[in-house]
Amino acid sequence: MFTRQNRGKLDALTSLIERRLIRPVVGAVFPLARVGEAHELLEGGGSRGLRGKLAIDVVGQTVKLPTQ
């Protein structure tokens, strides 16, 4: 999907995020060392209860998986 950049709309979206009126849904968080497992979860996410985005923690050792 291709979209045109629109500064006004991006500023409005930024404002909504900063005011916490909209928030992204993070379904799981993996450390960088376990990126392979994260990829596997993405491939079978629907059957494993993944809802939302998957994040990679490049600094820490966080592992947060979806609850079933």
C-alpha positions as CSV (number, residue, x, y, z in Angstrom):
1,M,0.0,0.0,0.0
2,F,1.4,3.4,-0.9
3,T,0.4,6.6,0.8
4,R,1.4,10.2,0.4
5,Q,3.1,11.9,3.2
6,N,0.9,14.6,4.9
7,R,2.6,16.7,7.5
8,G,-0.7,17.8,9.1
9,K,-2.0,14.3,9.5
10,L,1.3,13.1,10.9
11,D,1.3,16.0,13.4
12,A,-2.3,15.2,14.4
13,L,-1.3,11.5,14.9
14,T,1.7,12.5,17.0
15,S,-0.5,14.6,19.2
16,L,-3.0,11.8,19.8
17,I,-0.1,9.5,20.7
18,E,1.5,12.0,23.1
19,R,-1.8,12.6,24.8
20,R,-2.3,8.8,25.1
21,L,-5.6,8.8,23.3
22,I,-4.3,6.1,21.0
23,R,-1.7,3.4,21.9
24,P,-0.2,0.6,19.9
25,V,-1.0,-2.9,20.9
26,V,2.1,-4.9,21.6
27,G,1.4,-8.6,21.7
28,A,4.8,-9.9,22.5
29,V,8.3,-8.7,23.3
30,F,11.5,-10.7,22.7
31,P,15.2,-9.9,23.3
32,L,17.4,-9.6,20.2
33,A,19.1,-12.9,21.0
34,R,15.7,-14.7,20.5
35,V,14.7,-13.0,17.2
36,G,14.3,-16.5,15.6
37,E,11.6,-17.4,18.1
38,A,9.9,-14.1,17.5
39,H,9.8,-14.8,13.8
40,E,8.3,-18.3,14.4
41,L,5.6,-16.6,16.6
42,L,4.8,-14.2,13.8
43,E,4.4,-17.1,11.3
44,G,1.9,-18.9,13.6
45,G,0.7,-15.9,15.6
46,G,-3.0,-16.5,15.1
47,S,-2.9,-20.0,16.4
48,R,-0.8,-19.0,19.4
49,G,-2.9,-16.1,20.5
50,L,-0.7,-13.3,19.3
51,R,-2.7,-10.1,19.0
52,G,-1.0,-6.8,18.1
53,K,2.6,-6.1,17.2
54,L,5.7,-8.0,18.1
55,A,8.6,-5.9,19.5
56,I,12.3,-6.7,19.8
57,D,14.1,-5.5,22.9
58,V,17.6,-4.7,21.6
59,V,19.0,-3.6,25.0
60,G,17.5,-5.9,27.6
61,Q,16.5,-9.5,28.1
62,T,12.7,-9.0,28.2
63,V,10.5,-11.8,27.2
64,K,6.7,-11.1,27.2
65,L,4.5,-13.6,25.4
66,P,0.8,-13.5,24.8
67,T,-1.3,-15.3,27.4
68,Q,-3.4,-18.1,26.1
